[in-house]
C-alpha cells in the first residue's frame, strides 16, 4: 500500500479547521497528522511529525503568516506549504512564494480542487490560482531581471544536468516527471533543484519557472 500523504493543518477558526480535517479524512491517500491554531504550536508540530504538506491559513489573527511560512520551511525543510485564503492579491502571493510557499488554494474552492491541490503540491508540483499565475510570474520576472550583473554572473554556472532540470521546471514538470524524462531518481532531481535554487539565489520552484519565463540569462554550460 502506498504511503499516505501526511498533512498538518494550521487554522485558527475551529469550524473551518474541523471541516478541513473531516474533508481530508474522507480521502484514502491523505492523513491529517496534526491540527493547530497558532504559529508556535505549528512549528513545534512540524518539527515533531515532519508532514509532507502544511496547510496554512493566510489570516491567523494578529500573526504574520508570511513569517510563519518562512519559519516553517526552516523547521521542516521537506514539507510543502499551501497557503489558504479567500482571495489573495498578487503582491501577497509574491511574498508567500519568497517565503517558501509551494501552493495556494482559495477557501471557496470545491472539495475536488482542494484535495487535488494537496496531492499536486505533495507530488512536487507548484500550484497557483489560475487567475493570478501570469501576474505573479510577471512580478517575479521583473525582480529577476533587476539583478545586478555580478549576481547574474553567479547565477549562470550550471552543469548540463542542472540546465536540463531547469528547462523542465520551466515547462511545468514535477520532480517525478522530470525524473522519468531524464531517467533520474526523484531524490536526485530534488538535489539538482536545490543546487539550482542556490545558484540563482531563489527560494522555490515557482521562482525558477518565473526566472526562466523572464528570459533571464543562463548562459553556456561550462565544460565538465
TORPA-4810 file (N, C-alpha, C, O; in nm, 3 decimals):
<nodes>
NODE_1_0.085_-0.121_0.000_0.000_0.000_0.000_0.087_0.124_0.000_0.183_0.134_0.077_X
NODE_2_0.054_0.221_-0.087_0.135_0.342_-0.098_0.125_0.424_0.030_0.023_0.424_0.099_X
NODE_3_0.233_0.495_0.059_0.237_0.580_0.177_0.135_0.693_0.163_0.124_0.756_0.057_X
NODE_4_0.060_0.718_0.269_-0.037_0.825_0.268_0.033_0.959_0.283_0.137_0.969_0.347_X
NODE_5_-0.026_1.063_0.225_0.029_1.198_0.234_-0.009_1.256_0.370_-0.128_1.270_0.401_X
NODE_6_0.092_1.289_0.450_0.065_1.343_0.584_0.047_1.495_0.576_0.123_1.564_0.509_X
NODE_7_-0.055_1.544_0.646_-0.092_1.685_0.638_-0.100_1.747_0.777_-0.160_1.690_0.868_X
NODE_8_-0.039_1.864_0.792_-0.051_1.945_0.913_-0.139_2.064_0.879_-0.112_2.136_0.783_X
NODE_9_-0.245_2.086_0.957_-0.338_2.197_0.932_-0.314_2.308_1.035_-0.313_2.283_1.156_X
NODE_10_-0.294_2.430_0.985_-0.275_2.546_1.073_-0.388_2.645_1.042_-0.382_2.719_0.943_X
NODE_11_-0.489_2.646_1.126_-0.610_2.726_1.104_-0.668_2.765_1.239_-0.692_2.678_1.323_X
NODE_12_-0.691_2.896_1.262_-0.737_2.940_1.394_-0.889_2.943_1.408_-0.941_2.965_1.517_X
NODE_13_-0.960_2.921_1.298_-1.106_2.912_1.306_-1.142_2.766_1.328_-1.120_2.683_1.240_X
NODE_14_-1.196_2.735_1.444_-1.221_2.595_1.479_-1.316_2.527_1.382_-1.295_2.411_1.345_X
NODE_15_-1.422_2.598_1.339_-1.519_2.541_1.248_-1.451_2.503_1.115_-1.471_2.394_1.063_X
NODE_16_-1.372_2.596_1.063_-1.302_2.570_0.937_-1.200_2.458_0.956_-1.188_2.369_0.871_X
NODE_17_-1.129_2.463_1.067_-1.027_2.360_1.094_-1.089_2.221_1.100_-1.038_2.127_1.039_X
NODE_18_-1.199_2.209_1.173_-1.266_2.080_1.184_-1.321_2.035_1.048_-1.322_1.916_1.017_X
NODE_19_-1.366_2.131_0.969_-1.419_2.097_0.837_-1.311_2.043_0.745_-1.333_1.947_0.672_X
NODE_20_-1.194_2.107_0.749_-1.081_2.061_0.666_-1.039_1.921_0.708_-1.015_1.834_0.624_X
NODE_21_-1.031_1.899_0.839_-0.993_1.766_0.890_-1.092_1.660_0.841_-1.052_1.552_0.797_X
NODE_22_-1.221_1.692_0.849_-1.325_1.597_0.807_-1.316_1.568_0.658_-1.330_1.453_0.616_X
NODE_23_-1.293_1.672_0.578_-1.283_1.653_0.433_-1.165_1.565_0.396_-1.177_1.473_0.315_X
NODE_24_-1.050_1.594_0.456_-0.930_1.518_0.423_-0.938_1.375_0.475_-0.880_1.284_0.416_X
NODE_25_-1.010_1.355_0.585_-1.024_1.221_0.643_-1.099_1.127_0.549_-1.085_1.005_0.559_X
NODE_26_-1.177_1.183_0.458_-1.253_1.102_0.364_-1.168_1.053_0.247_-1.211_0.969_0.168_X
NODE_27_-1.046_1.106_0.237_-0.958_1.070_0.125_-0.864_0.957_0.168_-0.791_0.972_0.266_X
NODE_28_-0.865_0.846_0.097_-0.785_0.729_0.139_-0.634_0.752_0.135_-0.559_0.682_0.202_X
NODE_29_-0.589_0.851_0.055_-0.445_0.873_0.041_-0.394_0.992_0.123_-0.276_1.025_0.118_X
NODE_30_-0.484_1.056_0.199_-0.446_1.172_0.279_-0.468_1.146_0.427_-0.564_1.077_0.465_X
NODE_31_-0.381_1.199_0.511_-0.391_1.178_0.655_-0.351_1.304_0.731_-0.238_1.351_0.719_X
NODE_32_-0.444_1.359_0.807_-0.413_1.475_0.892_-0.341_1.425_1.016_-0.401_1.356_1.099_X
NODE_33_-0.213_1.459_1.030_-0.135_1.411_1.143_-0.137_1.507_1.261_-0.100_1.470_1.372_X
NODE_34_-0.179_1.631_1.237_-0.191_1.729_1.345_-0.269_1.849_1.294_-0.269_1.878_1.174_X
NODE_35_-0.336_1.919_1.386_-0.411_2.040_1.352_-0.396_2.138_1.468_-0.427_2.104_1.582_X
NODE_36_-0.348_2.259_1.439_-0.322_2.357_1.544_-0.379_2.493_1.502_-0.419_2.513_1.387_X
NODE_37_-0.382_2.585_1.599_-0.441_2.715_1.570_-0.345_2.832_1.585_-0.384_2.947_1.564_X
NODE_38_-0.218_2.806_1.622_-0.123_2.915_1.643_0.015_2.878_1.587_0.052_2.760_1.587_X
NODE_39_0.090_2.977_1.539_0.223_2.952_1.482_0.320_2.877_1.573_0.387_2.785_1.526_X
NODE_40_0.332_2.912_1.703_0.428_2.837_1.787_0.399_2.688_1.789_0.490_2.606_1.777_X
NODE_41_0.271_2.653_1.803_0.232_2.512_1.804_0.256_2.450_1.667_0.291_2.332_1.658_X
NODE_42_0.236_2.529_1.561_0.256_2.478_1.425_0.402_2.440_1.403_0.430_2.334_1.346_X
NODE_43_0.493_2.524_1.447_0.636_2.496_1.430_0.677_2.375_1.512_0.756_2.291_1.467_X
NODE_44_0.624_2.366_1.632_0.656_2.252_1.718_0.607_2.122_1.655_0.680_2.022_1.654_X
NODE_45_0.485_2.123_1.603_0.429_2.003_1.540_0.504_1.967_1.412_0.527_1.850_1.382_X
NODE_46_0.542_2.069_1.336_0.613_2.044_1.211_0.745_1.973_1.237_0.782_1.881_1.164_X
NODE_47_0.815_2.015_1.341_0.943_1.950_1.375_0.919_1.807_1.423_0.999_1.718_1.396_X
NODE_48_0.808_1.786_1.494_0.782_1.656_1.554_0.730_1.553_1.455_0.775_1.438_1.455_X
NODE_49_0.635_1.593_1.369_0.570_1.495_1.281_0.623_1.495_1.138_0.597_1.403_1.061_X
NODE_50_0.700_1.600_1.103_0.759_1.610_0.968_0.655_1.580_0.858_0.668_1.481_0.787_X
NODE_51_0.553_1.664_0.846_0.446_1.638_0.748_0.494_1.656_0.604_0.591_1.726_0.577_X
NODE_52_0.423_1.592_0.513_0.451_1.612_0.371_0.399_1.747_0.324_0.463_1.815_0.244_X
NODE_53_0.282_1.784_0.376_0.217_1.909_0.336_0.168_1.983_0.459_0.118_1.923_0.554_X
NODE_54_0.183_2.117_0.457_0.130_2.201_0.564_0.029_2.298_0.502_0.061_2.371_0.409_X
NODE_55_-0.093_2.297_0.554_-0.196_2.391_0.511_-0.197_2.507_0.609_-0.224_2.489_0.728_X
NODE_56_-0.168_2.627_0.560_-0.157_2.744_0.647_-0.262_2.848_0.611_-0.271_2.890_0.496_X
NODE_57_-0.341_2.888_0.709_-0.438_2.995_0.689_-0.363_3.127_0.672_-0.273_3.158_0.749_X
NODE_58_-0.401_3.204_0.570_-0.335_3.332_0.546_-0.375_3.438_0.647_-0.310_3.542_0.656_X
NODE_59_-0.481_3.414_0.723_-0.530_3.513_0.819_-0.534_3.450_0.958_-0.640_3.410_1.006_X
NODE_60_-0.419_3.443_1.021_-0.411_3.385_1.156_-0.415_3.494_1.262_-0.318_3.517_1.334_X
NODE_61_-0.527_3.561_1.272_-0.541_3.665_1.373_-0.437_3.774_1.354_-0.425_3.832_1.246_X
NODE_62_-0.362_3.803_1.461_-0.260_3.908_1.456_-0.125_3.855_1.411_-0.028_3.931_1.405_X
NODE_63_-0.116_3.726_1.378_0.012_3.668_1.343_0.047_3.694_1.196_-0.041_3.707_1.111_X
NODE_64_0.177_3.702_1.168_0.228_3.724_1.034_0.241_3.589_0.964_0.333_3.512_0.994_X
NODE_65_0.151_3.560_0.872_0.153_3.431_0.805_0.273_3.415_0.713_0.324_3.305_0.695_X
NODE_66_0.320_3.527_0.655_0.440_3.519_0.570_0.559_3.471_0.653_0.637_3.386_0.610_X
NODE_67_0.571_3.527_0.773_0.681_3.489_0.861_0.668_3.343_0.904_0.767_3.271_0.917_X
NODE_68_0.544_3.300_0.927_0.521_3.160_0.966_0.564_3.066_0.855_0.627_2.963_0.882_X
NODE_69_0.531_3.098_0.730_0.571_3.013_0.618_0.722_3.001_0.611_0.776_2.892_0.593_X
NODE_70_0.791_3.114_0.627_0.937_3.113_0.625_0.993_3.028_0.739_1.084_2.948_0.718_X
NODE_71_0.939_3.047_0.859_0.985_2.970_0.975_0.954_2.822_0.958_1.031_2.737_1.002_X
NODE_72_0.841_2.793_0.895_0.802_2.654_0.873_0.901_2.583_0.781_0.933_2.466_0.801_X
NODE_73_0.950_2.655_0.680_1.047_2.595_0.587_1.178_2.563_0.657_1.248_2.470_0.618_X
NODE_74_1.212_2.641_0.759_1.333_2.612_0.838_1.307_2.497_0.935_1.395_2.414_0.959_X
NODE_75_1.187_2.494_0.991_1.154_2.390_1.089_1.137_2.253_1.023_1.176_2.151_1.080_X
NODE_76_1.079_2.253_0.904_1.055_2.127_0.831_1.085_2.150_0.684_0.993_2.168_0.604_X
NODE_77_1.213_2.149_0.646_1.254_2.184_0.509_1.188_2.100_0.400_1.167_2.148_0.289_X
NODE_78_1.156_1.974_0.431_1.099_1.886_0.329_0.949_1.907_0.311_0.891_1.859_0.213_X
NODE_79_0.887_1.977_0.404_0.742_1.998_0.396_0.708_2.094_0.283_0.780_2.191_0.259_X
NODE_80_0.599_2.068_0.215_0.549_2.156_0.109_0.432_2.235_0.168_0.341_2.177_0.228_X
NODE_81_0.435_2.366_0.150_0.339_2.452_0.219_0.235_2.508_0.122_0.268_2.560_0.016_X
NODE_82_0.108_2.495_0.162_-0.004_2.551_0.086_-0.069_2.660_0.171_-0.104_2.637_0.287_X
NODE_83_-0.086_2.777_0.112_-0.149_2.888_0.182_-0.296_2.895_0.142_-0.330_2.894_0.024_X
NODE_84_-0.383_2.903_0.243_-0.527_2.911_0.220_-0.574_3.055_0.241_-0.541_3.117_0.342_X
NODE_85_-0.652_3.107_0.145_-0.700_3.244_0.157_-0.834_3.255_0.085_-0.870_3.169_0.006_X
NODE_86_-0.906_3.362_0.114_-1.034_3.384_0.048_-1.009_3.437_-0.094_-1.062_3.382_-0.190_X
NODE_87_-0.931_3.543_-0.105_-0.898_3.599_-0.235_-0.763_3.670_-0.226_-0.759_3.791_-0.204_X
NODE_88_-0.653_3.597_-0.242_-0.520_3.658_-0.230_-0.494_3.754_-0.345_-0.546_3.737_-0.455_X
NODE_89_-0.414_3.856_-0.318_-0.375_3.951_-0.422_-0.234_3.916_-0.469_-0.159_3.852_-0.396_X
NODE_90_-0.197_3.957_-0.591_-0.067_3.919_-0.646_0.052_3.953_-0.557_0.145_3.874_-0.544_X
NODE_91_0.048_4.071_-0.494_0.162_4.110_-0.410_0.179_4.013_-0.294_0.291_3.979_-0.256_X
NODE_92_0.067_3.969_-0.236_0.074_3.875_-0.125_0.124_3.739_-0.173_0.201_3.673_-0.103_X
NODE_93_0.082_3.697_-0.291_0.129_3.570_-0.347_0.280_3.575_-0.364_0.350_3.479_-0.333_X
NODE_94_0.329_3.687_-0.413_0.474_3.702_-0.431_0.548_3.688_-0.299_0.651_3.622_-0.292_X
NODE_95_0.495_3.751_-0.195_0.559_3.743_-0.064_0.559_3.600_-0.011_0.657_3.555_0.048_X
NODE_96_0.449_3.529_-0.032_0.442_3.390_0.014_0.539_3.300_-0.064_0.602_3.212_-0.007_X
NODE_97_0.549_3.324_-0.194_0.643_3.245_-0.275_0.786_3.269_-0.225_0.864_3.175_-0.210_X
NODE_98_0.819_3.394_-0.199_0.952_3.426_-0.146_0.976_3.358_-0.012_1.088_3.317_0.019_X
NODE_99_0.870_3.345_0.067_0.884_3.283_0.199_0.897_3.131_0.191_0.943_3.068_0.285_X
NODE_100_0.857_3.073_0.076_0.873_2.929_0.059_0.746_2.851_0.033_0.748_2.728_0.034_X
NODE_101_0.635_2.921_0.008_0.510_2.850_-0.021_0.516_2.782_-0.157_0.577_2.834_-0.251_X
NODE_102_0.453_2.665_-0.167_0.453_2.589_-0.292_0.316_2.584_-0.359_0.304_2.541_-0.474_X
NODE_103_0.213_2.630_-0.288_0.080_2.624_-0.346_-0.017_2.716_-0.276_0.007_2.760_-0.164_X
NODE_104_-0.127_2.745_-0.343_-0.230_2.832_-0.289_-0.365_2.774_-0.322_-0.385_2.714_-0.428_X
NODE_105_-0.459_2.791_-0.230_-0.594_2.742_-0.252_-0.693_2.841_-0.190_-0.677_2.883_-0.075_X
NODE_106_-0.794_2.879_-0.267_-0.897_2.969_-0.214_-0.989_2.889_-0.123_-1.020_2.773_-0.149_X
NODE_107_-1.033_2.954_-0.016_-1.119_2.884_0.080_-1.257_2.852_0.022_-1.330_2.770_0.078_X
NODE_108_-1.293_2.915_-0.089_-1.421_2.883_-0.151_-1.405_2.783_-0.265_-1.495_2.765_-0.346_X
NODE_109_-1.288_2.718_-0.270_-1.265_2.617_-0.374_-1.353_2.495_-0.350_-1.398_2.471_-0.239_X
NODE_110_-1.375_2.420_-0.455_-1.453_2.296_-0.441_-1.367_2.192_-0.368_-1.245_2.205_-0.359_X
NODE_111_-1.434_2.089_-0.317_-1.362_1.982_-0.249_-1.261_1.917_-0.344_-1.148_1.889_-0.306_X
NODE_112_-1.304_1.892_-0.469_-1.214_1.829_-0.565_-1.090_1.915_-0.589_-0.979_1.863_-0.598_X
NODE_113_-1.109_2.047_-0.601_-0.996_2.137_-0.624_-0.904_2.139_-0.502_-0.782_2.146_-0.515_X
NODE_114_-0.965_2.134_-0.385_-0.888_2.138_-0.261_-0.797_2.017_-0.250_-0.676_2.032_-0.231_X
NODE_115_-0.853_1.898_-0.261_-0.773_1.776_-0.244_-0.677_1.759_-0.361_-0.568_1.704_-0.344_X
NODE_116_-0.716_1.804_-0.479_-0.627_1.797_-0.595_-0.504_1.883_-0.573_-0.393_1.845_-0.611_X
NODE_117_-0.523_2.000_-0.512_-0.410_2.088_-0.483_-0.316_2.023_-0.383_-0.194_2.028_-0.400_X
NODE_118_-0.371_1.962_-0.280_-0.288_1.895_-0.179_-0.205_1.785_-0.245_-0.085_1.774_-0.220_X
NODE_119_-0.269_1.704_-0.328_-0.197_1.595_-0.395_-0.090_1.647_-0.490_0.022_1.595_-0.494_X
NODE_120_-0.124_1.750_-0.566_-0.029_1.804_-0.663_0.093_1.863_-0.594_0.207_1.839_-0.635_X
NODE_121_0.069_1.941_-0.490_0.180_2.003_-0.417_0.266_1.896_-0.351_0.389_1.906_-0.351_X
NODE_122_0.203_1.794_-0.295_0.278_1.685_-0.231_0.366_1.613_-0.332_0.473_1.564_-0.296_X
NODE_123_0.323_1.605_-0.458_0.400_1.534_-0.560_0.513_1.618_-0.618_0.593_1.568_-0.697_X
NODE_124_0.519_1.747_-0.578_0.628_1.832_-0.625_0.585_1.939_-0.723_0.670_2.014_-0.773_X
NODE_125_0.457_1.949_-0.752_0.406_2.049_-0.845_0.365_2.175_-0.769_0.297_2.167_-0.667_X
NODE_126_0.405_2.292_-0.820_0.364_2.418_-0.759_0.228_2.458_-0.815_0.205_2.448_-0.936_X
NODE_127_0.138_2.502_-0.728_0.001_2.531_-0.769_-0.037_2.674_-0.733_-0.026_2.715_-0.617_X
NODE_128_-0.081_2.750_-0.833_-0.128_2.886_-0.813_-0.271_2.899_-0.861_-0.312_2.824_-0.950_X
NODE_129_-0.348_2.992_-0.805_-0.480_3.020_-0.862_-0.461_3.064_-1.007_-0.384_3.157_-1.031_X
NODE_130_-0.527_3.001_-1.105_-0.505_3.033_-1.246_-0.512_3.182_-1.279_-0.436_3.231_-1.362_X
NODE_131_-0.603_3.252_-1.215_-0.621_3.394_-1.246_-0.500_3.478_-1.209_-0.484_3.589_-1.260_X
NODE_132_-0.414_3.426_-1.120_-0.302_3.505_-1.072_-0.168_3.462_-1.131_-0.067_3.531_-1.112_X
NODE_133_-0.165_3.349_-1.201_-0.037_3.294_-1.244_0.046_3.392_-1.323_0.161_3.419_-1.289_X
NODE_134_-0.011_3.447_-1.430_0.067_3.537_-1.515_0.112_3.661_-1.441_0.223_3.710_-1.461_X
NODE_135_0.024_3.713_-1.355_0.060_3.832_-1.279_0.177_3.804_-1.186_0.269_3.885_-1.176_X
NODE_136_0.172_3.691_-1.117_0.279_3.657_-1.024_0.409_3.633_-1.099_0.514_3.686_-1.060_X
NODE_137_0.403_3.554_-1.206_0.525_3.528_-1.282_0.584_3.658_-1.335_0.706_3.677_-1.333_X
NODE_138_0.499_3.747_-1.381_0.547_3.874_-1.433_0.616_3.954_-1.324_0.720_4.015_-1.346_X
NODE_139_0.555_3.953_-1.204_0.611_4.030_-1.092_0.748_3.977_-1.052_0.842_4.054_-1.033_X
NODE_140_0.760_3.845_-1.040_0.888_3.786_-1.001_0.990_3.803_-1.112_1.108_3.825_-1.084_X
NODE_141_0.946_3.793_-1.237_1.037_3.808_-1.350_1.103_3.946_-1.348_1.222_3.959_-1.378_X
NODE_142_1.025_4.047_-1.313_1.082_4.182_-1.306_1.192_4.189_-1.201_1.294_4.256_-1.221_X
NODE_143_1.170_4.120_-1.089_1.272_4.118_-0.985_1.397_4.047_-1.034_1.509_4.090_-1.008_X
NODE_144_1.377_3.936_-1.107_1.491_3.860_-1.158_1.571_3.943_-1.257_1.694_3.942_-1.255_X
NODE_145_1.501_4.016_-1.343_1.569_4.096_-1.444_1.638_4.217_-1.382_1.726_4.277_-1.444_X
NODE_146_1.598_4.252_-1.260_1.658_4.366_-1.193_1.785_4.332_-1.117_1.842_4.419_-1.049_X
NODE_147_1.831_4.207_-1.126_1.952_4.166_-1.055_2.074_4.241_-1.108_2.078_4.282_-1.224_X
NODE_148_2.171_4.257_-1.022_2.298_4.318_-1.062_2.373_4.222_-1.153_2.355_4.100_-1.141_X
NODE_149_2.457_4.272_-1.245_2.533_4.186_-1.335_2.616_4.081_-1.262_2.629_3.968_-1.309_X
NODE_150_2.672_4.118_-1.147_2.754_4.021_-1.073_2.668_3.907_-1.020_2.713_3.793_-1.013_X
NODE_151_2.544_3.938_-0.982_2.453_3.834_-0.933_2.413_3.740_-1.047_2.404_3.619_-1.029_X
NODE_152_2.389_3.799_-1.163_2.353_3.717_-1.279_2.469_3.626_-1.317_2.449_3.510_-1.351_X
NODE_153_2.591_3.681_-1.311_2.708_3.601_-1.346_2.721_3.480_-1.256_2.758_3.371_-1.300_X
NODE_154_2.691_3.500_-1.128_2.697_3.388_-1.034_2.586_3.287_-1.061_2.599_3.168_-1.031_X
NODE_155_2.477_3.337_-1.118_2.360_3.251_-1.138_2.371_3.156_-1.257_2.297_3.058_-1.265_X
NODE_156_2.463_3.184_-1.350_2.460_3.111_-1.476_2.548_2.986_-1.477_2.550_2.914_-1.576_X
NODE_157_2.620_2.959_-1.370_2.713_2.847_-1.371_2.642_2.715_-1.338_2.651_2.665_-1.226_X
NODE_158_2.573_2.662_-1.436_2.501_2.537_-1.419_2.570_2.424_-1.495_2.635_2.446_-1.597_X
NODE_159_2.556_2.304_-1.443_2.602_2.187_-1.515_2.499_2.156_-1.624_2.389_2.211_-1.624_X
NODE_160_2.535_2.067_-1.715_2.443_2.029_-1.821_2.315_1.968_-1.763_2.205_1.994_-1.811_X
NODE_161_2.331_1.885_-1.658_2.215_1.821_-1.598_2.126_1.923_-1.528_2.003_1.916_-1.537_X
NODE_162_2.187_2.019_-1.458_2.110_2.124_-1.391_2.033_2.206_-1.493_1.918_2.244_-1.470_X
NODE_163_2.096_2.233_-1.607_2.028_2.311_-1.711_1.908_2.234_-1.765_1.803_2.293_-1.791_X
NODE_164_1.923_2.102_-1.781_1.812_2.020_-1.829_1.696_2.023_-1.730_1.580_2.036_-1.770_X
NODE_165_1.728_2.011_-1.601_1.625_2.016_-1.497_1.559_2.154_-1.497_1.437_2.165_-1.487_X
NODE_166_1.640_2.259_-1.507_1.591_2.397_-1.512_1.488_2.414_-1.623_1.381_2.471_-1.601_X
NODE_167_1.519_2.365_-1.742_1.429_2.380_-1.856_1.298_2.306_-1.834_1.192_2.355_-1.873_X
NODE_168_1.305_2.187_-1.771_1.183_2.109_-1.748_1.097_2.170_-1.638_0.974_2.160_-1.643_X
NODE_169_1.160_2.233_-1.538_1.084_2.307_-1.437_1.007_2.420_-1.505_0.891_2.444_-1.475_X
NODE_170_1.075_2.489_-1.597_1.011_2.599_-1.670_0.893_2.550_-1.751_0.799_2.625_-1.776_X
NODE_171_0.897_2.422_-1.793_0.787_2.364_-1.869_0.674_2.315_-1.779_0.571_2.268_-1.827_X
NODE_172_0.694_2.327_-1.646_0.588_2.291_-1.552_0.589_2.148_-1.504_0.491_2.103_-1.445_X
NODE_173_0.698_2.073_-1.528_0.702_1.934_-1.487_0.733_1.922_-1.338_0.807_2.003_-1.282_X
NODE_174_0.676_1.820_-1.274_0.705_1.792_-1.133_0.837_1.718_-1.122_0.892_1.674_-1.223_X
NODE_175_0.888_1.702_-1.000_1.014_1.629_-0.980_1.004_1.487_-1.035_1.097_1.437_-1.099_X
NODE_176_0.889_1.421_-1.010_0.870_1.284_-1.058_0.874_1.279_-1.210_0.936_1.190_-1.269_X
NODE_177_0.805_1.374_-1.274_0.801_1.377_-1.420_0.939_1.407_-1.479_0.977_1.352_-1.582_X
NODE_178_1.014_1.496_-1.412_1.149_1.527_-1.458_1.237_1.404_-1.448_1.317_1.375_-1.537_X
NODE_179_1.222_1.331_-1.337_1.300_1.209_-1.318_1.271_1.107_-1.427_1.363_1.043_-1.477_X
NODE_180_1.145_1.093_-1.464_1.108_0.999_-1.569_1.163_1.044_-1.704_1.208_0.962_-1.784_X
NODE_181_1.160_1.174_-1.729_1.208_1.227_-1.857_1.360_1.211_-1.870_1.411_1.180_-1.978_X
NODE_182_1.432_1.234_-1.758_1.579_1.230_-1.763_1.637_1.099_-1.711_1.759_1.082_-1.703_X
NODE_183_1.547_1.005_-1.675_1.590_0.876_-1.622_1.673_0.894_-1.494_1.781_0.837_-1.479_X
NODE_184_1.618_0.974_-1.402_1.685_1.002_-1.275_1.591_0.967_-1.160_1.469_0.972_-1.175_X
NODE_185_1.649_0.932_-1.044_1.569_0.910_-0.924_1.512_1.044_-0.878_1.575_1.148_-0.896_X
NODE_186_1.393_1.040_-0.817_1.331_1.163_-0.772_1.419_1.239_-0.673_1.426_1.362_-0.678_X
NODE_187_1.487_1.168_-0.584_1.577_1.233_-0.489_1.693_1.303_-0.560_1.740_1.407_-0.515_X
NODE_188_1.739_1.244_-0.670_1.846_1.307_-0.748_1.796_1.437_-0.809_1.868_1.538_-0.811_X
NODE_189_1.673_1.435_-0.859_1.614_1.556_-0.916_1.603_1.664_-0.808_1.634_1.780_-0.833_X
NODE_190_1.559_1.624_-0.689_1.548_1.720_-0.579_1.683_1.784_-0.550_1.691_1.904_-0.522_X
NODE_191_1.789_1.705_-0.557_1.923_1.758_-0.534_1.960_1.862_-0.638_2.018_1.966_-0.605_X
NODE_192_1.926_1.835_-0.764_1.955_1.931_-0.871_1.873_2.059_-0.851_1.924_2.170_-0.872_X
NODE_193_1.745_2.043_-0.811_1.660_2.161_-0.787_1.721_2.247_-0.675_1.726_2.369_-0.685_X
NODE_194_1.767_2.180_-0.569_1.829_2.253_-0.458_1.951_2.332_-0.507_1.968_2.448_-0.469_X
NODE_195_2.034_2.270_-0.590_2.152_2.338_-0.641_2.116_2.457_-0.729_2.179_2.562_-0.723_X
NODE_196_2.011_2.439_-0.810_1.967_2.549_-0.898_1.917_2.667_-0.814_1.948_2.782_-0.843_X
NODE_197_1.839_2.636_-0.710_1.789_2.742_-0.622_1.903_2.822_-0.562_1.898_2.945_-0.557_X
NODE_198_2.006_2.751_-0.516_2.120_2.819_-0.455_2.195_2.905_-0.558_2.233_3.018_-0.529_X
NODE_199_2.214_2.851_-0.676_2.290_2.924_-0.778_2.216_3.047_-0.828_2.278_3.148_-0.864_X
NODE_200_2.083_3.039_-0.829_2.005_3.153_-0.875_1.962_3.244_-0.761_1.898_3.347_-0.783_X
NODE_201_1.999_3.205_-0.638_1.961_3.282_-0.519_1.810_3.297_-0.512_1.758_3.403_-0.477_X
NODE_202_1.739_3.189_-0.544_1.593_3.186_-0.538_1.550_3.094_-0.426_1.633_3.028_-0.363_X
NODE_203_1.419_3.088_-0.401_1.369_3.013_-0.285_1.269_2.903_-0.319_1.237_2.821_-0.233_X
NODE_204_1.220_2.899_-0.442_1.120_2.797_-0.474_1.120_2.766_-0.622_1.175_2.841_-0.703_X
NODE_205_1.056_2.654_-0.658_1.043_2.615_-0.798_0.964_2.719_-0.877_0.989_2.740_-0.995_X
NODE_206_0.867_2.783_-0.811_0.791_2.887_-0.879_0.882_2.997_-0.929_0.864_3.048_-1.040_X
NODE_207_0.978_3.034_-0.848_1.069_3.140_-0.887_1.163_3.094_-0.999_1.199_3.174_-1.085_X
NODE_208_1.202_2.967_-0.998_1.284_2.915_-1.108_1.206_2.928_-1.239_1.259_2.976_-1.339_X
NODE_209_1.080_2.886_-1.237_0.997_2.894_-1.357_0.980_3.039_-1.401_0.986_3.069_-1.521_X
NODE_210_0.959_3.128_-1.305_0.942_3.269_-1.337_1.070_3.326_-1.397_1.066_3.403_-1.492_X
NODE_211_1.183_3.286_-1.341_1.312_3.334_-1.392_1.332_3.288_-1.536_1.377_3.363_-1.622_X
NODE_212_1.297_3.162_-1.560_1.311_3.107_-1.695_1.219_3.180_-1.793_1.260_3.214_-1.905_X
NODE_213_1.095_3.203_-1.751_0.999_3.269_-1.839_1.036_3.414_-1.865_0.998_3.470_-1.967_X
NODE_214_1.112_3.474_-1.773_1.152_3.613_-1.790_1.262_3.627_-1.895_1.294_3.737_-1.939_X
NODE_215_1.320_3.513_-1.934_1.432_3.519_-2.028_1.561_3.553_-1.960_1.656_3.598_-2.024_X
NODE_216_1.567_3.531_-1.828_1.690_3.558_-1.753_1.806_3.481_-1.812_1.792_3.362_-1.840_X
NODE_217_1.923_3.545_-1.832_2.036_3.479_-1.898_2.091_3.366_-1.813_2.128_3.385_-1.697_X
NODE_218_2.097_3.249_-1.874_2.157_3.134_-1.807_2.295_3.105_-1.862_2.382_3.054_-1.791_X
NODE_219_2.314_3.138_-1.989_2.448_3.128_-2.045_2.489_2.986_-2.080_2.413_2.892_-2.057_X
NODE_220_2.609_2.971_-2.134_2.655_2.841_-2.178_2.686_2.750_-2.060_2.722_2.796_-1.952_X
NODE_221_2.672_2.621_-2.083_2.706_2.523_-1.981_2.856_2.508_-1.977_2.918_2.489_-2.081_X
NODE_222_2.919_2.517_-1.858_3.064_2.505_-1.850_3.108_2.364_-1.886_3.032_2.269_-1.866_X
NODE_223_3.230_2.347_-1.938_3.280_2.214_-1.972_3.298_2.131_-1.848_3.334_2.183_-1.742_X
NODE_224_3.273_2.000_-1.858_3.290_1.909_-1.745_3.424_1.839_-1.754_3.457_1.758_-1.667_X
</nodes>
